[in-house]
Every structure is written in structure tokens, then in C-alpha cells.
Amino acid sequence: MLNAEIIGLTSKHVANTYGRFPISIVRGKGTRVWDADGREYLDFVSGLAVCNLGHCHPNVVKAIQQQAEKLIHVSNLYHIETQSELAKLLTDNSFADRVFFCNSGAEANEAALKLARKYFSNKGESRYQIITMEQSFHGRTFAALAATGQKKYQAGFEPLLEKFVYVPFNDIESAKRAVNSTTAAVMVEPIQGEGGVNVPSESYLRELKEVCKKAGALLIFDEVQVGVGRTGTLFAYENYGVAPDIMTLAKGLAGGVAIGAMLSTEEIMSAFVPGTHASTFGGNPLATAAGIAALKTIINEGILDNCRKSGAYLTERLNGLKAKYAFIKEVRGKGLIIGMELAEDIKGGDIVKECLAKGLLINCVGDKVLRFIPALVVTEKEVDEMLGILEPLLAQAGAQAKV
């Protein structure tokens, strides 16, 4: 089928929950994808930070093929070899002792919120309040939606789950004022993704941990978007010298296969026992086999080094554009999650569409922050290629805004 036929079928039969671009991507390799009409694109979206190793990395493909020939699914009523191996790999390389597997970031965050409340319930403490950040994004299921500090996602789904409080991101004094004796947890993205690639001060997360510790509350890091190498370290918290009590992962964990994970310490995770939480597909053999391959590749094959190197180069080049064009307000990020904030009169969404027409996939959040989240294997040459497409479009947008 060609683009037009696929788009027609989607329009007729698929729930209209996405504002889709008018192409159907049918093939990918590395940092490149091709649509159904055969057109090639340089991909700086990478499945919304999912394909951290690029599309169809051979290690992940091989693991999926081999596992699919043996066992695709079996219930968690039984022990699963690849699940146990991936859990060990995660705990060996993080603060955590145990892992709960599910299928998405929203599910991982649901599990984290349930765990926090159950932990205190088991201790006989009346703690239920969850503090999250304004402009945060934690998912679209009801608890994750209530945790998300953006009204545009919540509209029409009220009443929301109770006892969620929002404070400004990167404002430690606001967090101090919000925490009280009923606070179960503070939940935060180490770097806000959907909120505009907002990066905290070097001390903020450490100070937040101290606030939680003093109040007897838990600290949850939502690393769904920024974990698994995206910031140049395996987990984003490593950049800030502080470990959470609970961490959630998803997007980049299995090289493109749907998976989610919630990690915590032995003490806290002991609040979950048979019957308290579950997931039919969570940690299935296929997804966890892909996860093992993806995680080992990121750890052992220089992916983190490349992320730091290419991320620094991309940031430098974008800052060069900022120095050249007054309508670029700020370039911010870490590793290969980078945002370029544009002036209000420059429509980032229009630039994204123009890039698509030129064979480049980029992303925009809030209509004014261009977000660059390419695969962690992206090269400096590909960064140059991307900027060769983007810069003329930025110059054109700037010239038009002045008219």
C-alpha cells in the first residue's frame, strides 16, 4: 500500500486520538526511515525517544527473532528466564534491588504511585498526598493523568484522582512548602520532556531528596523519557549525584518493543506482594529478550560515549544558531534530549511541517520548543545534515515574522 491508501484506512477505522503527519512510515534502519511511497527521512524523533539504538538495531532484531522462535508469551504465574535476566541487569546497574515489569511508561508510573501509597499503608501511616511538578507529563491513565501538571491533558476527564498537588519545577522552596505529614511521595522528571525540555539546576534534585528525607516521604524519578542512556549516562539521576527511592522506565528500554519497568529498593518494594499489583503482558519473554539486547548494547558498545559526544556537538551547533538568530531564545538539554526555544511569533509546529517536506523528522512541544531526540547512535555528520535542512527554514521563519 502507498501513503494515501494507508492514510485512508487509518482515517476510516482507527480512533482519531492523534494529530498525524500525512505519511506512513513502513521501514527503518539506524537514523533513517522510509514512508510507503519510498521517500527517505532523517529521523531526529526516534519514535519519541524510544528507538535509542536507532531503528532495527541488529542486536535487538536478532534477540527478537531468536526469542520468537522459542516462546513469545507465558503468564507471570510462572518464572520467566529473560525477565529475571533483565531485572538483574537493571539492578546491577542502578540503585534498585527489585523490578516490576509492565508495558508502558504510564503503567510504570501507575505502579510507582500505587507502591508509594501501599508502602505507607503497610506501615500504618496515613500518607497519600503526591506532589508533582507544573508542566510535568507522566501519562494518560487516571493516576498518571492526575500526576501530570498540565491542564490541557486533564480537561474533560474530571474529577481527577484526589490528593495530587502541583508545584513549580526547579523551585525547591515551593516543594518545601507543599510537603506535609500526609505526603507519600514527590514525583519528578529529572528533565521535563513534554513540558519543554526543562533542565533543573545542578543542586535541585539533591535538595529535593533532602526535603523528602526530612519529611519521611519517598522520591520518585520518572525516567521514562530520559532514562536508558538518553542523557549520556545510563540513568539521568547519575548526572545529579542523587538516587531516587523509586524509578520508572519505558521508552528506550527494549529498542522499540513495548515495555515498562518500575524499580525500587528491597525495603520499599516489599510492600508489593502477590495480589497487590500485576500485569498480564508485563515482562513477557519477547519484550524482555529485546530489553536485554538493547541494554547490553547501550552499556557495552560505546553508545553512552557517542551520546555525550554527539549531544555536545549538537548543542554547540544549535547555540551557534542562537547567536545568529535573535528569535532563538534558549538552547537547553543534556546528552541527546535538547530543546531549542523560539520566540512567541515563530511557530515551531510550522517549522516541523516544513522539515518533513524536506525529508527531516523533528518534534515540537508547546508550539515553541523544537525538541531533538535522535537515536543515541547519531553521528556528527548526521547532525550537520539535519542542520543543513533546518537552518534555512529557521531563517525563512525569522524573515517572515519580521514582515
Buried (B, 14 or more C-beta within 10 A) or exposed (E): EEBEEBBEEBEEEEEEEEEEEEBBBBEBEBBBBBBBEEEEBBBBBBBEBBBBBBBBBEBBBEBBEEBEEEBEEEEBEEEBBBBEBBBEBBBEBBBBBBBBBBBBBBBBBBBBBBBBBBBBBEEEEEBBBBBBBBBBBBBBBEBBBBBBBBEEBBEEEEEBBEBBBBBEBBBBEBBBEBBEEBBBBBBBBBBBBBBBBBBBEEEBBBBBBBBBEEBBBBBBBBBBBBBBBBBBBBBBBBBBEBBBBBBBBBBBBBBBBBBBBBBBBEEBBEBBEEEEBEBEBBBBBBBBBBBBBBBBBBBEBEBBEBBBBBBBBBBEBBBEBBEEBEBBBBBBBBBBBBBBBBBEEBBBBBBBBBBBEEEBBBBBBBEBBBBBBBBBBBBBEBBEBBBEBBBEBBEEBBEEBEE
